[in-house]
Each structure stands twice: as structure tokens, then as C-alpha cells.
Amino acid sequence: MKRIDALTAVYSRLQDRIVVTIMGAVAAELQSIGHRPNFFYLQHAMGLASSMGLGIALCRPDRQVIVLDGDGSLLMNLGGLTTLARYRPRNLVHVVFDNESLLSVGGFPTATSTGSDLAAIAKAAGVPRTATARTLDEFTRAFDEALAAGELTTIVAKVEAVGPSAFVTDLGLLENRFQFQRYLAP
Ligand SMILES: Cc1ncc(C[n+]2csc(CCOP(=O)(O)OP(=O)(O)O)c2C)c(N)n1
């Protein structure tokens, strides 16, 4: 499965939900499908997308929050899973695109390439719903089930280590920040 295909498959479900992504390839891929004011691309703060998503989910229990994470980023901050599990927001779906590499900085292999299982780690941390998806069908089904479940869910989507040819987009960091802040303001 390619991440861009997975994003395209669920894009319609992202349109009216709050979306926080990590930096790099996934941010550029989502923007290539279509940027929206409810999408925030967390630059630089590697590993903290789920923590930012948690904060938003707790502040806005009336909205569903989708976090689009990466294996390398999650591995930088495994404690984020225990904090997610501790607060257990019912309105957060945590997707980890696991390409077994740090694709955005050259493709160095991560620990998932040698067998570390992020869904099992999330489950052991106390995340109530976890799933691993290896095909587009499995991913879309797991994603829709997570949205319908209304329970904190981590979905590990095993994807190929391929991404866009360039990661720089015409959306500035500050522009994204202010636009997103205005979107979130009551
Ligand atoms: C603290 C920190 N260390 C390193 C980086 C550089 N960096 C940016 S993206 C990235 C790789 C992210 O890997 P992953 O989450 O697996 O996503 P992928 O690029 O594979 O889509 C790295 C190491 C950073 N931004 N911040």
C-alpha cells in the first residue's frame, strides 16, 4: 500500500474533521490532494503530533481529531502513547503510517524494520483500540470503524517507503498556524 493512496481513500472523511500531521512526506502528500483550513502540519516538533492532537481532542470533545503520524516520529516519543492512553479521548483517531524508515530525511531504517510492532506497543500502553492494516481495503475499513467506534484508536498502516519528489510546499508555516488557529476558535 502507498500512503498517498491511503490518504486519497479517506480524504473525504478528513474534510470536516480536525487533522494534525507530522512534517515531511505525509504533510506534502496531504497538501497535494488538497489543503484545508482544518489541516495542521506540525513542523519540526518530531514525535509530538499525537500530543498536539491529544490537547485539541481534550479541548474540543465535540469534534473528531485525526492524527497522521509516522513510525520514526512515534518512536521519538513513545511516551506519547502512554499519555494518549491515560487520557483516552474518545474523539481521537491516531494513524501511524509505518514505512519502516525515516523517509523524509533519506530513508534510514527504523526499529519497525527489525520487528518492533507499534500496534502492539500502543495496545500495551493502554490504547483501547488498535489495528494493523496492510492493504488499502484493510486501512479504509479500520479507519471507518475507528471513526464509528468513538473510542481512542491507533491504526498502524504498513506502507511502502515512497513519497513525493519534494517536501516543500507553497503553504508557509505561520500561514498554516494562523489559519488553523482561526479555524479552531469558537
Ligand atoms: C527532533 C527532530 N529530529 C530530527 C528531525 C528531522 N526529521 C524530520 S522528518 C524526519 C523523519 C520522520 O520519519 P517518519 O516519522 O517515519 O516519517 P517519514 O518521513 O518516513 O514519512 C526526521 C528525522 C526533526 N525534524 N526533529
The ligand as a Gaussian input file, in Angstrom:
#p B3LYP/6-31G(d) Opt

LIG

1 1
 C       13.797000      16.333000      16.918000
 C       13.966000      16.128000      15.442000
 N       14.893000      15.263000      14.983000
 C       15.036000      15.083000      13.670000
 C       14.293000      15.796000      12.782000
 C       14.500000      15.614000      11.296000
 N       13.428000      14.838000      10.684000
 C       12.437000      15.442000      10.011000
 S       11.338000      14.360000       9.342000
 C       12.216000      13.058000       9.920000
 C       11.775000      11.634000       9.619000
 C       10.365000      11.338000      10.029000
 O       10.195000       9.942000       9.932000
 P        8.789000       9.276000       9.984000
 O        8.003000       9.784000      11.106000
 O        8.977000       7.796000       9.929000
 O        8.054000       9.792000       8.660000
 P        8.500000       9.601000       7.121000
 O        9.484000      10.679000       6.835000
 O        9.058000       8.221000       6.993000
 O        7.225000       9.786000       6.381000
 C       13.350000      13.479000      10.631000
 C       14.353000      12.583000      11.260000
 C       13.361000      16.702000      13.300000
 N       12.581000      17.409000      12.488000
 N       13.213000      16.863000      14.630000

